[in-house]
Amino acid sequence: MIRKLHHNAYRCRDSEETRRFYEDFLGMRLAGSLDIDLTKSGRKTSVLHTFYEMNDGSYLAFFEDPETPFAFKPQRDFDLHIALEVDASDLEPMLEKGRAAGIESRGISDHEFIHSIYFRDPNGYVIELTARLPNHDRAMDPNTNDARAILDRWQARKGDAN
């Protein structure tokens, strides 16, 4: 049924500032922009919806809506982050590029099945660039990683705490 991700959409403060980060810095092509002045329900609005393409044909998308308040705040990794896959050879150069551009940058973090670097985008979102390690597929295989049992133990522990 579900074939693949088409896009994830997020709010942005400023579409051009967001474009500079995703297109100029990360290298994702601005593939589409929709200037929306009427919602599907017939309400007048003024929203810009932009789409940035990844190599697999999926997109990150953003909405700029100056009329509707939105609480932009720096996000913690555990609360919200966007992880984008790159080749391992891209990590170090991108980390240096981020530091040179004055973008909040950190890494390289070893997560045992991936290596990751992190940036903060202009909207406060954490952007993770991640490269698979040779054991990635085994680590992400529920037939070998005990994913369901770990979740069940977590749920049981939560129940014990209540």
N, CA, C and O of each residue as an XYZ file, in Angstrom:
648
protein
N       0.820     -1.190      0.000
C       0.000      0.000      0.000
C       0.874      1.268      0.000
O       0.916      1.968     -1.011
N       1.563      1.577      1.092
C       2.414      2.777      1.119
C       3.698      2.455      0.380
O       4.413      1.520      0.739
N       3.988      3.232     -0.653
C       5.150      2.955     -1.507
C       6.407      3.650     -1.030
O       7.461      3.022     -0.935
N       6.315      4.953     -0.724
C       7.479      5.699     -0.249
C       7.013      7.064      0.231
O       5.852      7.433      0.061
N       7.910      7.787      0.816
C       7.598      9.144      1.265
C       7.521     10.078      0.061
O       8.432     10.093     -0.766
N       6.467     10.840     -0.045
C       6.425     11.897     -1.059
C       7.033     13.168     -0.472
O       8.004     13.699     -1.011
N       6.454     13.665      0.653
C       7.058     14.820      1.310
C       6.650     14.889      2.773
O       5.594     14.393      3.166
N       7.490     15.501      3.553
C       7.175     15.945      4.902
C       7.091     17.451      4.826
O       7.893     18.079      4.134
N       6.138     18.047      5.524
C       5.963     19.500      5.467
C       6.090     20.107      6.859
O       5.627     19.545      7.851
N       6.730     21.271      6.900
C       6.994     21.990      8.138
C       6.708     23.464      7.910
O       6.686     23.923      6.767
N       6.492     24.202      8.974
C       6.348     25.651      8.866
C       7.733     26.279      8.736
O       8.727     25.720      9.200
N       7.783     27.439      8.102
C       9.032     28.197      8.045
C       8.742     29.664      8.330
O       7.635     30.152      8.104
N       9.764     30.356      8.831
C       9.645     31.784      9.134
C       9.664     32.620      7.866
O       8.864     33.539      7.693
N      10.598     32.280      6.984
C      10.843     33.069      5.786
C      11.260     32.117      4.672
O      12.233     31.378      4.816
N      10.536     32.134      3.576
C      10.781     31.167      2.495
C      12.141     31.339      1.839
O      12.775     30.347      1.480
N      12.596     32.552      1.678
C      13.912     32.757      1.046
C      15.033     32.331      1.976
O      16.000     31.717      1.527
N      14.929     32.638      3.251
C      15.916     32.202      4.232
C      15.974     30.671      4.275
O      17.052     30.084      4.359
N      14.818     30.047      4.219
C      14.735     28.586      4.196
C      15.337     28.038      2.906
O      16.044     27.030      2.931
N      15.062     28.696      1.778
C      15.638     28.262      0.502
C      17.163     28.322      0.540
O      17.830     27.401      0.068
N      17.713     29.384      1.092
C      19.176     29.496      1.159
C      19.786     28.315      1.912
O      20.829     27.797      1.513
N      19.141     27.889      2.995
C      19.671     26.763      3.765
C      19.529     25.457      2.992
O      20.505     24.724      2.832
N      18.326     25.160      2.512
C      18.081     23.853      1.900
C      18.642     23.748      0.487
O      19.116     22.678      0.104
N      18.605     24.801     -0.287
C      19.123     24.727     -1.657
C      20.596     25.111     -1.722
O      21.414     24.337     -2.221
N      20.943     26.294     -1.225
C      22.326     26.759     -1.345
C      23.288     25.985     -0.445
O      24.388     25.637     -0.874
N      22.884     25.710      0.803
C      23.790     25.027      1.728
C      23.732     23.506      1.559
O      24.765     22.877      1.328
N      22.537     22.903      1.669
C      22.432     21.437      1.592
C      22.444     20.905      0.167
O      22.752     19.732     -0.043
N      22.119     21.733     -0.813
C      22.148     21.291     -2.203
C      20.875     20.621     -2.680
O      20.884     19.929     -3.698
N      19.786     20.816     -1.962
C      18.500     20.250     -2.381
C      17.829     21.237     -3.341
O      17.689     22.418     -3.024
N      17.423     20.757     -4.492
C      16.841     21.619     -5.529
C      15.446     22.103     -5.122
O      14.601     21.309     -4.709
N      15.217     23.413     -5.245
C      13.861     23.946     -5.101
C      13.078     23.449     -6.301
O      13.286     23.921     -7.419
N      12.173     22.491     -6.077
C      11.486     21.816     -7.173
C      10.105     22.381     -7.442
O       9.586     22.243     -8.550
N       9.501     23.018     -6.445
C       8.153     23.530     -6.656
C       7.792     24.571     -5.630
O       8.272     24.540     -4.496
N       6.941     25.496     -6.033
C       6.400     26.523     -5.137
C       4.934     26.710     -5.476
O       4.562     26.831     -6.643
N       4.113     26.733     -4.451
C       2.685     26.977     -4.628
C       2.311     28.227     -3.844
O       2.470     28.270     -2.624
N       1.817     29.236     -4.538
C       1.321     30.453     -3.897
C      -0.176     30.237     -3.677
O      -0.968     30.332     -4.615
N      -0.552     29.949     -2.444
C      -1.926     29.557     -2.131
C      -2.694     30.762     -1.603
O      -2.348     31.325     -0.565
N      -3.737     31.149     -2.326
C      -4.553     32.283     -1.876
C      -5.975     31.887     -1.502
O      -6.752     32.708     -1.014
N      -6.308     30.613     -1.738
C      -7.633     30.098     -1.413
C      -7.483     28.644     -0.973
O      -6.928     27.828     -1.708
N      -7.977     28.317      0.226
C      -7.890     26.941      0.695
C      -8.902     26.078     -0.050
O      -9.795     26.605     -0.713
N      -8.773     24.779      0.052
C      -9.712     23.854     -0.596
C     -11.124     24.014     -0.031
O     -12.097     23.645     -0.688
N     -11.244     24.565      1.190
C     -12.563     24.801      1.779
C     -13.124     26.177      1.402
O     -14.218     26.539      1.835
N     -12.376     26.945      0.596
C     -12.861     28.233      0.123
C     -12.464     29.434      0.962
O     -12.914     30.548      0.693
N     -11.623     29.229      1.984
C     -11.181     30.342      2.830
C     -10.023     31.068      2.159
O      -9.088     30.440      1.664
N     -10.092     32.397      2.147
C      -8.982     33.198      1.609
C      -7.793     33.095      2.553
O      -7.944     33.091      3.774
N      -6.610     33.012      1.960
C      -5.384     32.889      2.743
C      -4.231     33.472      1.943
O      -4.415     33.911      0.808
N      -3.066     33.475      2.522
C      -1.851     33.890      1.822
C      -0.708     33.039      2.364
O      -0.075     33.383      3.362
N      -0.456     31.917      1.682
C       0.529     30.940      2.134
C       1.413     30.561      0.952
O       0.925     30.393     -0.165
N       2.714     30.428      1.200
C       3.617     29.900      0.188
C       4.059     28.513      0.635
O       4.510     28.328      1.765
N       3.925     27.541     -0.263
C       4.305     26.146      0.002
C       5.448     25.814     -0.953
O       5.267     25.862     -2.169
N       6.636     25.474     -0.409
C       7.804     25.173     -1.238
C       8.238     23.727     -1.017
O       8.042     23.160      0.057
N       8.836     23.141     -2.065
C       9.261     21.744     -2.052
C      10.722     21.648     -2.467
O      11.122     22.203     -3.491
N      11.524     20.935     -1.660
C      12.945     20.718     -1.948
C      13.162     19.238     -2.203
O      12.827     18.397     -1.368
N      13.727     18.925     -3.369
C      13.826     17.542     -3.832
C      15.091     16.853     -3.348
O      16.175     17.435     -3.333
N      14.922     15.590     -2.952
C      16.041     14.731     -2.607
C      16.309     13.786     -3.778
O      15.467     13.642     -4.665
N      17.465     13.150     -3.784
C      17.859     12.299     -4.912
C      16.924     11.122     -5.159
O      16.886     10.589     -6.268
N      16.169     10.710     -4.144
C      15.251      9.578     -4.329
C      13.885     10.010     -4.853
O      12.988      9.179     -4.995
N      13.715     11.305     -5.144
C      12.449     11.808     -5.664
C      11.457     12.216     -4.588
O      10.337     12.613     -4.909
N      11.833     12.129     -3.334
C      10.974     12.622     -2.255
C      11.353     14.069     -1.949
O      12.342     14.583     -2.470
N      10.558     14.721     -1.100
C      10.721     16.156     -0.877
C      10.602     16.495      0.607
O       9.906     15.821      1.366
N      11.299     17.555      0.995
C      10.990     18.281      2.216
C      10.237     19.517      1.761
O      10.621     20.164      0.787
N       9.174     19.841      2.462
C       8.334     20.966      2.061
C       8.148     21.907      3.244
O       8.244     21.507      4.404
N       7.880     23.166      2.918
C       7.704     24.186      3.953
C       6.537     25.083      3.601
O       6.261     25.345      2.430
N       5.855     25.549      4.638
C       4.775     26.518      4.507
C       5.190     27.808      5.190
O       5.559     27.806      6.365
N       5.130     28.907      4.454
C       5.253     30.220      5.089
C       3.852     30.802      5.139
O       3.207     30.988      4.107
N       3.387     31.090      6.350
C       2.045     31.608      6.578
C       2.138     32.759      7.572
O       2.022     32.548      8.780
N       2.348     33.979      7.071
C       2.532     35.110      7.983
C       1.268     35.492      8.759
O       1.347     36.242      9.731
N       0.107     34.985      8.341
C      -1.149     35.365      8.991
C      -1.491     34.508     10.207
O      -2.268     34.929     11.063
N      -0.917     33.311     10.287
C      -1.261     32.386     11.365
C      -0.068     32.227     12.296
O       0.992     31.781     11.858
N      -0.214     32.580     13.571
C       0.910     32.465     14.509
C       1.400     31.022     14.623
O       0.618     30.072     14.574
N       2.698     30.891     14.773
C       3.332     29.596     14.961
C       4.500     29.793     15.906
O       5.279     30.730     15.734
N       4.637     28.939     16.892
C       5.696     29.079     17.893
C       6.977     28.428     17.394
O       7.216     27.245     17.639
N       7.798     29.202     16.695
C       9.106     28.701     16.278
C      10.019     28.692     17.487
O      10.097     29.679     18.219
N      10.704     27.592     17.698
C      11.664     27.496     18.788
C      12.706     26.462     18.420
O      12.418     25.531     17.669
N      13.909     26.614     18.937
C      14.918     25.585     18.671
C      14.436     24.237     19.201
O      13.999     24.133     20.347
N      14.516     23.225     18.371
C      14.059     21.889     18.737
C      15.221     21.053     19.277
O      16.354     21.172     18.810
N      14.928     20.217     20.255
C      15.913     19.234     20.724
C      15.872     18.045     19.766
O      14.837     17.761     19.162
N      16.995     17.359     19.632
C      17.045     16.178     18.769
C      15.954     15.180     19.126
O      15.325     14.604     18.238
N      15.722     14.970     20.417
C      14.736     13.979     20.839
C      13.298     14.430     20.562
O      12.393     13.598     20.504
N      13.083     15.723     20.393
C      11.734     16.236     20.146
C      11.390     16.229     18.664
O      10.309     15.796     18.265
N      12.321     16.712     17.861
C      12.071     16.798     16.427
C      13.392     16.975     15.709
O      14.148     17.904     15.995
N      13.664     16.085     14.780
C      14.778     16.303     13.870
C      14.459     15.628     12.549
O      13.656     14.698     12.479
N      15.105     16.117     11.512
C      14.922     15.592     10.167
C      16.242     14.953      9.773
O      17.258     15.641      9.666
N      16.237     13.643      9.556
C      17.457     12.916      9.216
C      17.474     12.629      7.716
O      16.551     12.018      7.178
N      18.526     13.073      7.062
C      18.692     12.904      5.616
C      19.933     12.054      5.374
O      20.985     12.307      5.962
N      19.818     11.054      4.517
C      20.931     10.141      4.283
C      21.890     10.694      3.239
O      21.476     11.215      2.204
N      23.184     10.570      3.536
C      24.257     10.979      2.624
C      25.303      9.871      2.595
O      25.224      8.921      3.373
N      26.270      9.988      1.713
C      27.413      9.078      1.696
C      28.355      9.447      2.841
O      28.441     10.610      3.234
N      29.047      8.464      3.364
C      29.983      8.705      4.466
C      31.016      9.772      4.104
O      31.439     10.546      4.962
N      31.415      9.810      2.848
C      32.426     10.783      2.417
C      31.912     12.219      2.448
O      32.704     13.155      2.340
N      30.612     12.407      2.592
C      30.030     13.753      2.643
C      30.033     14.348      4.045
O      29.928     15.566      4.187
N      30.150     13.535      5.075
C      29.979     14.030      6.437
C      30.999     15.098      6.828
O      30.619     16.199      7.227
N      32.269     14.787      6.719
C      33.311     15.732      7.146
C      33.266     17.037      6.344
O      33.296     18.110      6.946
N      33.194     16.986      4.999
C      33.120     18.242      4.247
C      31.880     19.077      4.590
O      31.961     20.304      4.651
N      30.741     18.426      4.812
C      29.531     19.183      5.159
C      29.641     19.789      6.553
O      29.170     20.903      6.785
N      30.256     19.068      7.476
C      30.462     19.606      8.818
C      31.334     20.853      8.752
O      31.031     21.862      9.389
N      32.410     20.784      7.986
C      33.288     21.951      7.828
C      32.572     23.091      7.104
O      32.748     24.257      7.458
N      31.776     22.765      6.106
C      31.009     23.774      5.374
C      30.043     24.499      6.311
O      29.902     25.720      6.240
N      29.387     23.752      7.180
C      28.473     24.353      8.139
C      29.189     25.274      9.099
O      28.731     26.386      9.360
N      30.303     24.819      9.624
C      31.078     25.655     10.560
C      31.576     26.912      9.872
O      31.523     27.997     10.449
N      32.062     26.777      8.638
C      32.566     27.932      7.896
C      31.458     28.937      7.590
O      31.711     30.139      7.508
N      30.234     28.445      7.421
C      29.099     29.321      7.117
C      28.474     29.918      8.377
O      27.527     30.699      8.287
N      28.995     29.555      9.549
C      28.446     30.078     10.798
C      27.133     29.421     11.198
O      26.375     29.976     11.993
N      26.859     28.231     10.645
C      25.648     27.484     10.983
C      25.952     26.607     12.188
O      26.996     25.957     12.233
N      25.051     26.581     13.163
C      25.238     25.715     14.316
C      25.430     24.282     13.816
O      24.536     23.716     13.185
N      26.593     23.701     14.098
C      26.986     22.404     13.544
C      27.633     21.564     14.631
O      28.359     22.083     15.480
N      27.366     20.250     14.602
C      28.044     19.355     15.544
C      28.114     17.947     14.969
O      27.342     17.578     14.085
N      29.042     17.185     15.484
C      29.240     15.807     15.048
C      30.723     15.577     14.856
O      31.507     16.484     15.135
N      31.124     14.492     14.426
C      30.428     13.329     13.909
C      30.072     12.418     15.091
O      30.930     12.102     15.915
N      28.806     11.999     15.168
C      28.331     11.121     16.233
C      28.231      9.688     15.712
O      27.706      9.436     14.627
N      28.743      8.765     16.510
C      28.692      7.345     16.167
C      27.501      6.718     16.883
O      27.507      6.599     18.108
N      26.479      6.316     16.129
C      25.284      5.693     16.694
C      25.308      4.172     16.529
O      24.285      3.511     16.704
N      26.458      3.628     16.196
C      26.725      2.197     16.059
C      26.183      1.572     14.779
O      26.687      0.529     14.360
N      25.178      2.166     14.142
C      24.710      1.671     12.839
C      24.700      2.782     11.796
O      24.545      2.521     10.603
N      24.866      4.013     12.248
C      25.011      5.194     11.389
C      25.983      6.169     12.045
O      26.166      6.158     13.263
N      26.598      7.008     11.225
C      27.348      8.166     11.703
C      26.555      9.394     11.292
O      25.984      9.428     10.202
N      26.514     10.410     12.162
C      25.667     11.573     11.903
C      26.360     12.878     12.253
O      27.193     12.945     13.157
N      25.986     13.924     11.501
C      26.320     15.295     11.852
C      25.003     16.061     11.933
O      23.987     15.630     11.388
N      25.032     17.192     12.613
C      23.801     17.927     12.896
C      23.979     19.413     12.626
O      25.029     19.995     12.897
N      22.930     20.006     12.090
C      22.864     21.446     11.862
C      21.544     21.960     12.416
O      20.602     21.190     12.609
N      21.477     23.251     12.670
C      20.211     23.883     13.019
C      19.814     24.752     11.838
O      20.578     25.621     11.418
N      18.615     24.521     11.298
C      18.159     25.312     10.154
C      17.614     26.662     10.635
O      17.497     26.874     11.842
N      17.281     27.574      9.724
C      16.834     28.909     10.133
C      15.517     28.925     10.907
O      15.166     29.944     11.502
N      14.790     27.820     10.908
C      13.506     27.744     11.595
C      13.604     27.099     12.973
O      12.608     27.006     13.691
N      14.812     26.651     13.345
C      15.029     26.018     14.634
C      15.027     24.506     14.581
O      15.251     23.860     15.604
N      14.776     23.912     13.400
C      14.747     22.465     13.278
C      16.173     21.906     13.251
O      17.084     22.530     12.707
N      16.349     20.734     13.840
C      17.626     20.035     13.780
C      17.630     19.189     12.512
O      16.731     18.378     12.290
N      18.651     19.389     11.685
C      18.832     18.617     10.463
C      20.018     17.695     10.676
O      21.132     18.145     10.939
N      19.767     16.403     10.560
C      20.801     15.387     10.731
C      21.174     14.849      9.356
O      20.310     14.415      8.594
N      22.457     14.881      9.046
C      22.947     14.174      7.865
C      23.557     12.886      8.380
O      24.405     12.904      9.272
N      23.124     11.771      7.818
C      23.508     10.473      8.359
C      24.019      9.552      7.258
O      23.505      9.547      6.139
N      25.034      8.779      7.597
C      25.617      7.812      6.662
C      25.548      6.428      7.289
O      25.897      6.238      8.454
N      25.095      5.471      6.502
C      24.970      4.093      6.985
C      26.338      3.456      7.213
O      27.280      3.683      6.454
N      26.424      2.663      8.262
C      27.588      1.824      8.510
C      27.304      0.441      7.917
O      26.150      0.135      7.617
N      28.330     -0.402      7.742
C      28.114     -1.717      7.120
C      27.068     -2.583      7.824
O      26.433     -3.415      7.176
N      26.875     -2.408      9.123
C      25.905     -3.219      9.863
C      24.502     -2.599      9.883
O      23.628     -3.092     10.597
N      24.277     -1.547      9.129
C      23.001     -0.819      9.162
C      21.794     -1.723      8.927
O      20.852     -1.727      9.720
N      21.823     -2.482      7.845
C      20.641     -3.268      7.480
C      20.306     -4.303      8.549
O      19.133     -4.531      8.847
N      21.314     -4.923      9.119
C      21.065     -5.891     10.192
C      20.508     -5.169     11.421
O      19.581     -5.663     12.062
N      21.064     -4.014     11.749
C      20.603     -3.258     12.915
C      19.156     -2.793     12.765
O      18.453     -2.621     13.761
N      18.713     -2.591     11.536
C      17.351     -2.115     11.284
C      16.409     -3.233     10.849
O      15.307     -2.958     10.373
N      16.820     -4.480     11.003
C      15.993     -5.626     10.630
C      15.264     -6.146     11.865
O      15.906     -6.665     12.779
N      13.939     -6.021     11.914
C      13.208     -6.481     13.103
C      13.311     -7.983     13.341
O      12.957     -8.457     14.421
N      13.781     -8.733     12.367
C      13.993    -10.170     12.573
C      15.241    -10.441     13.402
O      15.395    -11.532     13.951
N      16.134     -9.455     13.497
C      17.381     -9.653     14.239
C      17.618     -8.622     15.336
O      18.529     -8.798     16.144
N      16.829     -7.552     15.389
C      17.144     -6.475     16.329
C      16.252     -6.424     17.569
O      16.473     -5.583     18.440
N      15.267     -7.288     17.671
C      14.423     -7.365     18.865
C      13.574     -6.109     19.072
O      13.225     -5.781     20.206
N      13.240     -5.406     17.989
C      12.521     -4.129     18.086
C      11.219     -4.253     18.870
O      10.946     -3.429     19.743
N      10.423     -5.258     18.575
C       9.117     -5.381     19.237
C       9.273     -5.680     20.728
O       8.545     -5.119     21.547
N      10.196     -6.543     21.085
C      10.399     -6.878     22.502
C      10.907     -5.668     23.280
O      10.512     -5.454     24.427
N      11.773     -4.883     22.665
C      12.277     -3.673     23.327
C      11.120     -2.698     23.572
O      11.014     -2.115     24.651
N      10.260     -2.525     22.570
C       9.080     -1.664     22.731
C       8.168     -2.208     23.835
O       7.687     -1.441     24.669
N       7.933     -3.495     23.848
C       7.067     -4.096     24.869
C       7.641     -3.888     26.272
O       6.899     -3.573     27.203
N       8.958     -4.062     26.429
C       9.588     -3.826     27.737
C       9.437     -2.372     28.150
O       9.183     -2.084     29.319
N       9.589     -1.457     27.209
C       9.420     -0.025     27.484
C       7.998      0.237     27.989
O       7.803      0.916     28.997
N       7.028     -0.301     27.290
C       5.628     -0.090     27.673
C       5.357     -0.661     29.074
O       4.655     -0.041     29.873
N       5.913     -1.838     29.365
C       5.719     -2.451     30.663
C       6.347     -1.593     31.759
O       5.753     -1.415     32.822
N       7.534     -1.064     31.509
C       8.196     -0.195     32.471
C       7.378      1.058     32.740
O       7.267      1.503     33.883
N       6.802      1.627     31.680
C       5.947      2.807     31.853
C       4.750      2.459     32.717
O       4.349      3.250     33.571
N       4.177      1.290     32.507
C       3.038      0.848     33.295
C       3.384      0.681     34.768
O       2.583      0.992     35.651
N       4.603      0.180     35.017
C       5.066     -0.005     36.402
C       5.243      1.337     37.106
O       5.069      1.429     38.322
N       5.587      2.368     36.354
C       5.837      3.685     36.941
C       4.549      4.405     37.300
O       4.566      5.341     38.099
N       3.435      3.983     36.721
C       2.156      4.681     36.994
C       1.461      4.180     38.196
O       0.386      4.673     38.538
